[in-house]
Amino acid sequence: MTTDFASFAVALGLGFFSSTHCLAMCGGIMGALTMAVGEAGRAKKIRILIAYNMGRITSYCVMGALAGLFAKQLMALGAGPVLRLLAAALLVAMALYLTDVWRGLTRLETAGQWLWRGLQPLGKRLLPVRNEGAALALGGLWGWLPCGLVYTALSYAMTQPGAFAGASVMLGFGLGTLPAVLLAASIAEPVVRVVRSRGARAAAALVLVLFAAWTAYGALAGHSGHHGESANQAQDATNHHHHH
């Protein structure tokens, strides 16, 4: 039932370090949300922002649970190491994307457009956001926006052995993106500038590459360990046989 804390921490880091990308994608939306609330009091603004983010993170958790369920079936077929290597490859792709070296992840985003075309009109109906309920619904829809970052986190959720573990990875990821998204909403311009700077993006990319290396190592070490184990069992069996 419990998830591996290391995976939760990696997902939290993934969300936090790559939220430079979030700002470019969702910062404008958060700004629009804040504007839409208009003259409402500060307390109401905060409640609306919290509701929006709760909706967004809830939709990530649903995706994570589905990814974990799917992965569980694949792992039963022995595809665990392959899933980990795929997650490692996507983490490297995300690092290259953040540093503008290679933007291949945008192709993944294009692949998700068909789903978004269906959801976008619903989102438009909820604007301008007047209350917490509408903000929660808008956040819930917004979570499904085609985003290479979300897809990278989802590939990571697919290295988890079940729905609960997959959902908790996406919860970690969503919580990691919160600081940047909330800062963008409060129009903390200097902070946003620092987060978007080349240095910050390069540091984030480096962390992602380290996560990728760790994930790939886990896949390969686990795999060879598995082979070693079966070889030992075979050896034991032969020894047993000779004994007789």
N, C-alpha and C positions, 0 to 999 in steps of 0.2 A: 504493500500500500504506500509506503513512504518512498520518496524520491531520493536520489543520490544528491547530497548537498552540493557536491562539486559541480554537477550539471546545472543546478539552480544558480550557483554563483557565476558560472560561465555565461549563462543566459542574461543575468543581471548586468554583467560587464559588457556583453554584446550590445544590449539596449543602451547602456550609458555611453559607451565609447563611440557608438556609431550614430548617436542622436544628432550629430552634425547634419546627417542626411535627413533626419526627421524634421529638422528646422526648415530645411529647404522645401520639404513636401507639405508638412502640416503646420508650420509656423504661421503661414498666411491664414489658414483655417482658424487657428486659435485666435489670431488677431480679429478675424471676421466675427468670430463668436463673441469676443469681448465687445466689439463695436455693436453687434446686434442687440446685446443686452442694454446698450445705450445708457440711459440715465439711471438705470437701476442702482440701488445702493451697493456698496462694496461687498457686504455680506452675501447678497443675492448673486453677485458676479462670481464670488468664490464658490458658492454652492453649484452654480451652473457649470463652472470649469471642472469641478470635482465629478459631477454627474457625467459630463462628456467623457472624461478620462476613464471613469468606471465602466462606461459602455464600451469604450475602445478596448480596454484590457480584458473585459468579459468576452468580447468576440475573439480575442487572441487565445484565451483559455479554451474556448470551444474548438478552435482550429487545432490547438495543441492536443486536446483529448482525441480528436478524430485522427490526427497524425500518429499518436501513440497507439491507438487501437489498430490502425493499419500496419504500423511497424511490428506490433506484437505478432500479427499473422506472418509477416515476412521473416521475422526472427525464428519463428517455429520452423521455417523452411531453411534456416541456416544463413540468412542474408545479413545478420548483425554487422559483421566487419565491413561489408559493402556499404551499408547505410552510414557507418561512421566515416568511411573514406569519402563518401559523397558530401557529408556535412563538412569535412575538413576542406574539400575542394571549394565548396560554396563560401566558407569563411575566408579563404584566400581570395576568391573572386570579389568578395565584399571589400577586402583590404585594398585591392587594386582599383576598385570603383571609387573608394573614398579618396585615393591619391590621384585620381584621374589618369591612371596608367592604362587601364583597360575597362571599358564600360559595357562588357558583355552581359552584366546583370540586367541591363535595361531590356534585353530580349526576354528575360523571364517576366519582367513587368508587363511587357506587351502581351505575353501569353495570358496574363490575368485580366486583360482589358474586357474580355467578353462578359465576365462575371460582373464587373463594375458597371458595364453599360446597363445591365438590368437593375442595379441598385441605385445608380445616380439619381434617376427621377424621384425616387422615394426620399433621398437626402434633400433634394431641392424643396420638396414640400414642407420639410421641417424648418426651413429658414424663412424669416429670421427667427432665431430661437428666443422664445418668450419665457420658458419655464424649465425646471429641472427635468421633467419627463421628456420633453422634446430633445434636450441636450443629451440625455441618456440614450435615446433612440438614435440620434445622429452619431454619437460616439460608437454605438453598436454597429451601425452601417459603415462608419469610416474605417473601422478595423479591417474591413475587407478590401480596402483600396489597394490596387496592385502596387507592391513595394518590395524591391529586392531585399531590403533589410528584414522585412517580415518573413519572406520566403527563406532567407538564410536561417533565421531563428527556427522556422518550422522544420527545416531539414535537420536541425539540431534536436528538435523535439522528437523527430523520427528515429533518433538513436536511443530513445527511452523505451523501456519494456512494458508499455501499457498506457491506458487513457489518463490515469491520475498523474503519472510521472510526466507524460507529454504536456498535460495542462499546466503542471507546476513550472515546467521550463518556460512556457509562454507567459505565465504570471511573472516570473523573474524578469523576462525580457521586457514586458510592459512596464513594470515598476522601474526598470533601468532607464526607460525613455522619458519617464515623468519629469525629472528636473528640467531637461531642455525644453520640453513642450510647455511646461508651466512658466518657465522664464520667458519664452517667446510670447506667451499670452500677456505677461505683465510688462511687455515692451521694455525689457532690460537691455537696451541696445548695446552698451559696452560689453556686457557678458556674452551676448549673442555673437558679437564681432570676434571675441576671443575664441569661442567654441567653433566658429566657422573658419578660423585662421588655418593656414597651411600646416603650421606646426602641430596644432591640435588634431588635424586630420591625419597627419603622418604618425603621430603617437597612437591614435586610435587604430590605424592600419597595422602598426607593429604589434599591438596587443592582440588583434584578430589573427595575425600570422602565428603568434605564440599559441593561441587557443587551437588553431588549425593543427599545428604540430603535435600538440598534446592529444587531440582527438584522433589523429592518424596513428600516433604511437599506440594509443589504447586499442585501436582496431587491429594493428599488426601484432602487437605483443599478445593480445588476447587470443588471436588466431593461432600464433605459433605455440602459445601455452596449451591451447586446446589439442593441437597435433601432438605435442609432447606427452600430454596426458594419455591420449589414446595409444601412443607408442609404448608408454610404460605399462598400460593395461595389457597390451598385446604381449609384452615381455613377461609380465607376471603369469599370464595364461600359459606361455610356452614353458616357463620354469616349472609351473604346477604340473604340466603334462609330463615333463622329463622326470619329475619326482616320482610320478606314478610308474 
